Amino acid sequence: GTANRSDLPAVAGHSLYNALITGRRMEANQLVRWILLENNLTDIEQRYYFIRMMFIFALRDNAYAAQSGGMDEMLPKYPHDMPPEQLYLLLRKAVDTICENAARSPCVHENERRERVLAYLRGHFAEYDLGAQKAAAALDMSEKTLHEVCKSATGLQVSAYIQQLRLERAAALLRNTDQPVNQIFEGSGYNTINAFYKAFKRVYGVTPS
């Protein structure tokens, strides 16, 4: 059967909780906006407390966040005189705090975050403009968090790991195909042959040929 209309906030609440405890700020903000402003299944005060309850669950299940101040301080009781858009901004501030804490928390979601980071870098290293800023924006996390996750997973900074992936791809293509060097450097994420030669020689001690 189809989902009952009254189930929709519950589904959105579950998605919001998951976004908060894994530090996915953009997704959490979209869900908060939808629950608070874009459905009319209950009155706005009930919706505010429903979101607040999801925030409390997320804080409860995140040991790091639990040490960093309670919900009453972050989100007061429903402020009756506040217009809906301002309420949303108040909730967004709490999302920022919870997601930043989640990103620093050594919790069970560490593996999931690590897999997301590695999968993204492995899938996009051949884009010559890929760097920490672009990757962090695509993964919806701060550059600081991205660097921490990458270093913990690979032992390397983001730029060094991207470089390693590019050179491994180039070395494999040189070994196993008849592709000319000018095709290989482009397919490995380098935008000039000069940059490719320098990086290759620095790591392998010989020029690519």
Secondary structure as GFF3:
##gff-version 3
##sequence-region A 1 209
A	DSSP	three_ten_helix	5	7	.	.	.	ID=ss1
A	DSSP	alpha_helix	8	21	.	.	.	ID=ss2
A	DSSP	alpha_helix	25	37	.	.	.	ID=ss3
A	DSSP	alpha_helix	44	60	.	.	.	ID=ss4
A	DSSP	alpha_helix	63	66	.	.	.	ID=ss5
A	DSSP	alpha_helix	71	74	.	.	.	ID=ss6
A	DSSP	alpha_helix	84	104	.	.	.	ID=ss7
A	DSSP	alpha_helix	110	124	.	.	.	ID=ss8
A	DSSP	alpha_helix	132	139	.	.	.	ID=ss9
A	DSSP	alpha_helix	143	154	.	.	.	ID=ss10
A	DSSP	alpha_helix	158	176	.	.	.	ID=ss11
A	DSSP	alpha_helix	181	187	.	.	.	ID=ss12
A	DSSP	alpha_helix	193	204	.	.	.	ID=ss13
###
